[in-house]
Amino acid sequence: MDEIFGVPIQAFMGQLMLGLVNGSFYALLSLGLAVIFGMLNIVNFAHGALYMVGAFFAWMLLNYAGINYWMALVLVPLAVGLIGVLIEKFLLQWLQGLDHLYGLLLTFGLALMLEGAFREAYGSSGLPYELPEVFRGAFDLGFMFLPKYRAWVVVAALVVCLLTWYVIEKTKLGAYLRAGTENPNLVKAFGINVPLMVTLTYAFGVGLAGLAGAMAAPIYQVSPLMGSNIIIIVFAVVVIGGMGSILGSIVTGLALGLIEGLSKVFYAEISTTVVFIIMAIVLMVRPAGLFGREK
Amino acid sequence: MSRTALTFWVLLAAGLAAPFVGYPIFLMKVLCFALFASAFNLLIGFTGLLSFGHAMFFGFAAYVSGHAAKVWGLTPELAILAGTASAAGIGAVTGWLAVRRQGIYFAMVTLALAQMVYFICVQAPFTYAEDGIQSIPRGSLFGVVDLSGDRTMYYLVFAVFMLGLLGIYRIIHSPFGQVLKSIRENEARALSLGYDVDRYKLVAFILSATLAGLAGATKSLAFGLATLTDVSWQMSGEVVLMTLLGGMGTIFGPALGAAIIVTMQNYLSGLGPMVTIIMGATFVACVLLFRRGIVGELEYRLGRKSGG
């Protein structure tokens, strides 16, 4: 058997794998968006830009300081998270009690500034990030070659996503968070430092975006435009899945990546729009989203 | 009331005199974007819906009117009409989908749908992808008035702009407009009073899309060019910024905001990505420091309620 639905199995599995990799990034980003939205009631438009910043930080660490991929995986989320702390403390803080729309507009402005700054410094063309030695080559699975790095990205992203889900749904800290989402004043009355929690939540959310960026650096070209390209798709993912459920956003992200990959095999013209078409269908059939509860 | 009327007359006089002072090409650009922003404002300012995808109407209408004038050889008024009608059509479909979600989701849905239209434009043969439709002929209005002179074309654009603005003024001061404002202020209450809120939103959405299309269709004839820039998400962002800067929910604010942004882009175009940074910073400053916008702030200082 070397064909599947009339498509060579190698090409089929290759696209499926690439779809899964894309889906992992969608999952990481939409998870961060959902966590931030739950706590701050802000749709973080700067999420894509911070993912781009994460990729650039990884590239800078390697090329300016010779700091390798593994260290970057630790340092980049911390650095992006720190930027998140600054954004939350100095900008988003002022928007409390205002319409949600202002949060979107403010973070949109931030996204433009970040993208413009990196275009100014590095131009619009992409920079290559050299793959670490360990990840060169592929596993031979008999029916396909599985590039090692892609396998790593999917596994690592899944682990991070599930860990986040576990922390939020099953631990005491997560319980505080969920309670803070429901009723911040009551949680404050119990003596919990809610403003600090809000800041750290935002930092954590954008830290995830930074991590995704660092993991994406060796796969895609590191480019100032990579953030805006992905954020709109992630928004569609979030509309499809609804932001109410952590697990929902992980599953939706992965599934849509897969569908996008499959569409490249069977009908390539539709691959750029398939996510939006699915969004339109979901809006028709289940307006609140697949896992949605409207907030 | 009288102040609004006065402003209209001043605008009319200034608009008629303008091409004798400034460059008609630049003025046409300002007017097209001013109409675009005013159309967008009908939705955000008077209905409270933030569309983050208005470029799809502006840009797609530009393609259709360009195609109609160049390939089908239609006269300019028919080409503009065709472009505007196409925007109304897209508005009906996307609006029907988007009004199913509220608030922040509405913005994300419109953004995503606009991105879909963008990718369709990238692939569709009649848009010529990266090149866009170039050297679109202006033709003769009603087959009689030759529009190839910049000043003549300017007066057509100015007429379209004034009619569009008066139309918007008429809409928001009609009983229909009052219902829209009530939806903006308190959607649940409007619903409980028996108004079919979703239908009102949809009609407002289609009207806004149609007027945005009118602006785009006129623009592609005035400049002989329709490109992917006009349908891109950056364009959707720009129109939000124009409206926010000028004043959401004011009659003249979006037009003023458009004039400022277009002027800024004109003078700073040599700076490249710096322009994006400045626009982003303007966004942040507007949201943090003056959410009423310039005209909104003026009206507030003069002790009038916004909304005219």
Interface residues (C-beta under 8 A of the other chain):
Chain A: F37 V43 L91 W94 L95 L98 H100 L101 Y102 L104 L105 L106 F108 G109 L110 A111 L112 M113 L114 E115 G116 A117 R119 E120 S228 I232 I233 F235 A236 V238 V239 E269 T272 T273 V275 F276 I277 M279 A280 L283 M284 P287 E294
Chain B: L50 F52 L97 A98 R100 R101 Q102 G103 I104 Y105 A107 M108 V109 L111 A112 L113 Q115 M116 F119 I120 V122 Q123 W233 G237 V240 L244 G272 P273 M274 V275 T276 I277 I278 M279 G280 A281 T282 F283 V284 C286 V287 L288 R291
